[in-house]
Amino acid sequence: MKYQIINKIDFPNKLKRIKNAPERIYAIGNIDILYESSFAVVGSRNVSEYGIKNCKFFTKELVLRNIPIVSGMAIGTDTVAHRTALENNGKTIAVLGSGFNNIFPKENIELFYKIISNNGLVITEYEEYVKPEKANFPKRNRIITAISEGTLVIEAAYRSGTSITANNAREQGKKVFALPGKLDSYLGVGVNNLIKKGAILTTKIEDIIYSYPQFMDRKRINSNVNIKSEYLQIYNAIQNEGQTLDELLIETELEFKQLIELIYNMELEEIIYEDIDGRYKVNN
């Protein structure tokens, strides 16, 4: 597949000015995305159900605000992030640790082509025949963080590659965001350590959006095209923080019996769920 070479002089400033910036990068796809304000989503290869669910949620919320997603096309969290971006008609950038003739991992060759064919971008600093050597991936991670405005860490084990990525972001003066890690999971150790070291504890999309002036005025694309018309009023009311039953009664002005029936049906269809605080939220 034909690629383009971008020399250092033509890099976006955010990549050009980092320590040990590559002299050139090889690119296939929509190069314009490289110059947009994008956001990195990274995490463990051995991603848990908790990680998958939250990676899908935060990635979707970012792309619905027209924010491209950057990741490393590895198995696990990276794959979930790229696929979720594509599923929601978003743009995504994959940064490889090998040349284009040695796509790694091989399980993601199909994903590689999907990214390119869906207006995405795949880049690497390695010439086309370079193999995916172990040492390439920590180096690759500095590019992921450099071309992104910030980095969200979904899950990470102690002293993991994901933690190295977060350290790269900090060294580049970028903000690091981390989900609270589950205390009974080894994948929670790394993210909780990052939070102790200053990463921003992230529990809702606003934690990220409100940290960047360039993101704050971006309207969220309405993604409810497949929601039944009788559900729309409730669905729209709980989009951001969710609402309690009492709040929904006030917001929607529906009769109590009608509201209960609609909520019951929406829960059955797994459109919404009730959290432990009694707030109804969209099931992402």
N, C-alpha and C positions, 0 to 999 in steps of 0.2 A: 504494500500500500504506500502511496506517495506521501511523503511528509515535507514539511517546511522547516527551515533552520532560522531561528531567531537569535541574532547576535546580541551580545551584552548591551551594546549601544542602544538597541531598540527595546530592551526590557522595560516593563513598567517600573517606576522608581522604587516601589516597595520591594521588588526583587533585586534591582540593581545595587541598592545600598547595603545589603546584608553582608556580614562577614563571610568570606569564602563563597561569594556568589559564583555560579558557573559562568564560563566564558560564552556558552551558547546553550540553547535548548532546542530540542527537536519536537515538532508539534504536528498533530493530525486533528483536524476538526475546526471548530469555530474559534479562531485566535482572538477575536474581539473580546471574548469572555475574560481573557487574561488581564484586561485593562479595566474590568468592572470591580466593584466592591463585592467581594465574595466572602464566604465564611467556611472554615474547616470543621468537619465533624469526624472525630477519630475515636478509636477504642480498641478493645481486645479482639483478637482473632477468635477466641473461644467465648464469644458473646453469649450471655444468658438470655432467657425470656424477658427478664426485667430490662436488659440492655436493648434488645430488639424493639420492644414496645416503645421505649423512650427515644431511641434513635429515630424510629419512624415518626413519632410525634414532633420532635424538634426539627427534624429535616423538613417535614411537610410544612410546618409553620414558617420556616425560613423561605422555602421556595414559593409559597403562596404570597410572599411579599417581594417576589422577584429578586431574591438573593441567591446567586449561584453557590452550589455546594462543592467544596474541595475535599478530596480524600485520596487514599493511596491504592485503591482497587485491590486491597488484600482480602482474603477470606474473612468473614465475620462482620464486624461493625462497618468497615469500609464498604463492603458489598451492599449491606442494608442501606447505607446512606446514599450511595449512587443509585440503587434501584428505586428507592423512595422518591428521589428527585425526579427520575424519569417517569415514574408512575403518576406524578402530579404535574407533568408537563414543565418541569423545571430544568434549569441548566446545571451541568455538573462538570467539574474538571478532575481528571484522574492523573496523579503523578506517579510514574513508574520508577522502579529501581533496576530496570534493565532496558535493553534496546528493543525496538519495535519488532525485530525478528525473533525475539525470545520473550513473548508475553508471559508474565507470571503473576498469579498462578494460572496454570492451564485451564482450570475450572472456570476462569473468568474471561476466556477468549470471546465467548458470546457477548458478555457484558461490555468488553472493549469495543466491539462493533456496534452495539446498541447505543453506547455513549456517542460515538462518532455520527451515527445515522440520525440521532435525535438532537442535533444542534449543540452537542457537547464538545469537549476538548480533552485530548490525552497528550501529556507532555512527558519528556524525560531529558535528562542531561547526558544520557549515554548513547553512543553510536549504535546503529541498528543491530549489530551482531553481538553486542555485549550481553553476557549471561547474567542471570539474577544472583550475583554473589551476595553472601550474607552481609558484608560490610557496606553494600550499596544502599541498604534500606535506612539506616540511621542518617546517612547523608541525604537521601531522598526527602526525609522528613523536614529538613530545614527549608526546602522549597515549598512544601505544603503550607507551612506556617507563614512563610514570607509573602506568598501571593494572596493570603487571606487577611481580613481585617482582625479576626480573632479566631480562637480555637475552642471548640466544645469537646470535652472529654466525657465519653459515655461511661466506660468502665476501664479499669486498668489494674493489673496485678502489681505487686511490689517490684520495683526496678524493671519495669517493662519497657518495650519500645514506645508505647504510648506516653509513658512518663518522659522519655527522651524528647518526644515531639513537643510536649508541654514546656520542657526546659528550653527548647529552641525558641518557642514563641516568646517566653519571658526575656530571653537574651536579645531578641529582636524588638523588645519594647511593646509587644502585643499582649492584649488581655487574654487570660486563660479562664474558661468557664468549666465547671465540673459538676456533674450530678452527684447528689449524696449517695455514697456507696452503701450497699447492704452489709450490715455488720457480720452476718453469718456467711459471707461469701468472700473468697480470696480475691475476686474481681473488684471488691469494694475497697481493698487496702490501698491501692494506688491512688484512686480518686480522692479518698478521704485524706491521704497525705498531701495531695496537691492543694486541697482546701486549707489544710493547716498551714501550708506555705504561702497562702495568699490568693489561690485561685478563687474565683467568684462562685459561691454556692448557688446553684441554678436549679430552680424548681418550676419555673414557668418561662414562657418564651419572652415575656417582657423583661426578664433579667438581662437578656441579650440585647433586645431591640432598643431599650432605653439607654443602653451604654454607648450608642453610636448615633450622632446627629443625622448621618446620611441614611439611616434606617428608619428613624422615627416617623418620618412623613410618608412612608410607603404604605399604601392601603392594602389590606389583605384581600386577595382575590377570593370571590365567593366560590367555594368549592362544593356547594350543596345542590348542584344541578340534578342529582339523582335522588334527592330527598322528596318524599311525597308532599304534595302541597299542604295537606292538613297538618304536617309536622313542622313546617317551616318557621312558624311563629315561635315555637318552643326551641327549635334548633338554633335560630338566630339569637335568641335571648341568652343562651348559655355558652356562646362561642368562646368567650375569653376566660373568665374566672369560674364559670358555672354559677348556678343559682339554686337556692333552697326552694321547697314547695311553696312556702309563703311568698317568697320573692317572685316566683313565676306567676302566682295568682295575681299579684299586683301588676307585673310587667305585661302579661298577656291579656288580662281582663277576661279570661275564660271562666266559665262556671266550674266549680270544684269537681263535680262528677266528670265533666268533659275533659278537664285537665288530667285527672287521675287515669282515665281511660287511655288518653293519648300517650302519657308517660309509660304506662304499662305496655302498650304496643311497641313503643320505641325501644324499650328495654328488651322485649322479646326479640326484636329484630336486630339487637345489638348496635343500635345507633347511638344510644346514650347509656350511661351507667350512673349509679349513685355511689359517691365516695364515702369514706368513713365519717366525714363531717356532715353527711346528709345533703351534700350539694350534688345536683345533677350536672353531668359533664358529657361532652361529645366523646364517644369512644373512637379514638384514633388507632 
